[in-house]
């Protein structure tokens, strides 16, 4: 008999308390076993994915899903290799649990420690992302959290097959990794603020907005990925071309792909024609301001409305704007960006440092593609998502973002009444080494 959403969450909550007590060796062994199982199940995984793709063909034709979503859904041997490599990388990372962040002697024989611990139960709602199952499961196991996964209908068969490969892991309690398919489960999960500690939506702007508007549970997510590349007056043109090209075309459906290039007017006539030629060869559509259209010719650049700069294309479309200064570029980013990832291309060190200091975003880069905003590339092994929030976690969220802390006080019989009154004991409040 299948469990209700609440029953699954209760089981997962209980499992989370047992997971938190597993040793590092036990958690790592479970992750390696999971990676081995996924690797050995690739025939079944590819067959399941073929079923999802067959259904997605009709959804793509009817406009229910985009080409970018369809490509995210596709599973290949290469992607399975990447999934298992990512899982094993997580297992090789340092233990995020039990780390002493601060240690203070309050008095002789009374020591307070601030120690990292798991969040508890994660609920992850995602669309068309088979790798979300393995990435989040590995990160959850490593950080001692249990997780309930709710995939979209378009990835139902693939996620079920992946879930089958994650069953019966050594030392992992039943219910630690759960999977729900019922559509109404989303609303039910969002109402379980007494059980679920963090909700992580991965998918469209609409999905993330829906989750944020319909739960009292803390949400880790970002509304959009409106990322910019600013090509400064002092930019190396060849470098700028490579960076913009990579940021737009390496994986245009990714939230860290560039959607807008801002070009200083002093370099625009030299840079934009070369950029247009390069991107045209890769079937990228350019949309630009009037200055951009004047430089390139109206037949090569589509007009963009002034109120349409805040748009996540997730496709081979790039907006271009000529700006008169670094100040104007930063103003545009703050006006139209989504606090995700922003980069400046320049050989002017002072301009670079000013950009990095002033731009308010989860990631600010100098002479590097926005596509580096990724948990694996940051050395996190994998990520559960990217947060544009300023609370708890920001940017790609790996193991550290799945932990919190608690205060552990070890005494030797002390009571509070001894610390007030005329003959009160005095606190020492002595900072100790965390070792």
Protein Blocks (a to p, Z undefined) as FASTA:
>chain_A
ZZdfklmmmmmmmmmmmmmmpcfklmmmmmmmmmmmmmmmmmmmmmmmmmmmmmmmmmmm
nomacfklmmmmpccfklmmmmmmmmmmmmmpccfehiafbdcdfbghiacddddddfbi
acdddehilklmmmmmmmmmmnopacdddddfklmmmmmmmmmmmgoiehiaghkaccdf
bfklmmmmmmmmmlbmbdcdeddfklmmmmmmmccbdcdddfbdcddddddfkbcfklmm
mmmmmmmmmommbmkbcfbdcddfklmmmmmmmmmmmmmmnopacdddfklmmmnopklp
ccddfklmmccfkpacddddddfbfklmmmmmmmmmgoiadcdddfbfklmmmmmmmpgc
fbdcehiafklncfklnonopacbdcfbfghiacjddfklmpccddddddehiafklmgc
jklccdfkiacdfZZ
